[in-house]
Amino acid sequence: MASDLAGPLTRRADVPMEVMPDGSALLYDPLTDQGHVLTPLGALVWDMCDGTMSADQLVAEVTAALPDVPDLIPTVTALIDEFARLDLLAGSAVI
Amino acid sequence: MSETHPTLALGFARVLLGRAVSARFTGDAPWLDALLPLLDPFPAVSEGPVPAPAVEILASADGTQWLVRASGDEAVFDAPVEVARQVEWGLFAAAVYDAPLPLCLHAGAVARDGGVLLLPAESGAGKTTLTLALAARGWLPLTDDLCPLDERDGAMVALPCPRCCHVSHASQAALAARGVALDGPVGGVAEYYRPLAWGQSAPLRWIVAPRYEAGAPLAIEPLSQAATAALILHGSFTHAGRGGRDQWPAALAIGREVRGYRLTYSDLAAAFDAIDAIARGAPP
C-alpha cells in the first residue's frame, strides 16, 4: 500500500499553486498563512490530487510515467502523506 | 519640542517607513534624551493629521516609573533608557503594521554597484554582524533587520531604513576586528549603533539567507525559485489586514527574478568571499 489514506485524493480548492520557471512550485495555505515549497515532482503529485485517484492509483500512475526515476514509490508516498499531514487535502481519511 | 502637535498634549510624531506614527506621554520625560537621537534620521510630521498615538507613556506620580503601552502590550520600566528602547520598538512595530508598501521583511540589506543584497534571517542568525561587516568589502548597509521593499518600474527595490542597529558586544568586537567603525552608542543606549554611512535604494539583485554556526564549515545551498519566494513570504511582517495571500504576488515575483542561496558560515572572511562570488555570478 502506498499510503494509509483512503479514497480519492483531492487537493483543497482554496490552496493555490504557483509553478515557477525552474519547475519548483509554491503552495499557499490561507488557513495557516503558510507557504509550502514543492519540487517539480511534488508539483506533479499535487496536480494529480484532483479527486480521480486513490493514493495507490496515483503512485502507480507516477511510477508508470517516470520509470527511470529511482525510489519513486517512497518519495511519492511521503509527498502524499505530507500533504495530508499539513491538511492540504480535502476530506482525507486515514485507514 | 518643535514636533509637538496640537492634538497631542505632550507627544511627538515621526514618519517611519512612509507612515506617520505618534506617541503621547504624561509627566516628566527624561527618557526623551535617549529616544530622540534614536529617531533623529526620521522626519517629524510637518503637515496633515497626526494618527492616534501608537504608543503611550504614562509617568508614575513620583516620576520614577513609566508605563509603556504599545502594540497591545504594556510594561512598567524604571530606567529612562529602557523606556526609550520600548517606545522606539513600539513606534516601529506600528509603522511596519501600517506601512504602505508591498513588503516589509525581517532582513538585513546591503548595497553595492547599484544592486542590493538581501539577508533574510531569524533573530540570532547573525545578520546584524554580517550586514555591518560587509562594509569591509564595500557593501553599504540599508538596514540590519527591517527592510522595506517597493515596486518601482517593474523591479523590486529595497529602501533604506536607518533605524539603529542592535549590536551585541560580541558583534562589536567582530566588527572592530574587521576595521568596521560604528557611530554610537546612539542616545547613550547600550548596544544601539549606526553605520558611518548608509547605502541607497537599489533593485534587489541577490538573496542570501545567512546562518552563523560556530565551527561550521562554509556551506552554500542554491535555492529553487519557489524556496526563494517562500523565504520572502516567511520573512515578511504581517501588515494591517494583509496576510501572506496579499504578499504572495510580490514574493513570487522576487522568487522568479532574484537568485536565492542559503549560507552557513563560522568565519566572516569566508562568508565575504562566498557573497562576493555570488555577486559576481560565480558562487563557489
HADDOCK unambig.tbl for C-alpha pairs under 7 A between the chains (distance, minus, plus):
assign (segid A and resid 20 and name CA) (segid B and resid 225 and name CA) 6.32 0.50 0.50
assign (segid A and resid 20 and name CA) (segid B and resid 226 and name CA) 6.40 0.50 0.50
assign (segid A and resid 20 and name CA) (segid B and resid 256 and name CA) 6.69 0.50 0.50
assign (segid A and resid 22 and name CA) (segid B and resid 225 and name CA) 6.62 0.50 0.50
assign (segid A and resid 24 and name CA) (segid B and resid 224 and name CA) 6.27 0.50 0.50
assign (segid A and resid 24 and name CA) (segid B and resid 225 and name CA) 6.47 0.50 0.50
assign (segid A and resid 24 and name CA) (segid B and resid 226 and name CA) 5.48 0.50 0.50
assign (segid A and resid 25 and name CA) (segid B and resid 226 and name CA) 5.18 0.50 0.50
assign (segid A and resid 26 and name CA) (segid B and resid 226 and name CA) 5.30 0.50 0.50
assign (segid A and resid 30 and name CA) (segid B and resid 245 and name CA) 6.74 0.50 0.50
assign (segid A and resid 33 and name CA) (segid B and resid 243 and name CA) 6.75 0.50 0.50
assign (segid A and resid 33 and name CA) (segid B and resid 244 and name CA) 5.60 0.50 0.50
assign (segid A and resid 35 and name CA) (segid B and resid 230 and name CA) 5.94 0.50 0.50
assign (segid A and resid 37 and name CA) (segid B and resid 226 and name CA) 5.82 0.50 0.50
assign (segid A and resid 37 and name CA) (segid B and resid 227 and name CA) 5.74 0.50 0.50
assign (segid A and resid 37 and name CA) (segid B and resid 230 and name CA) 6.82 0.50 0.50
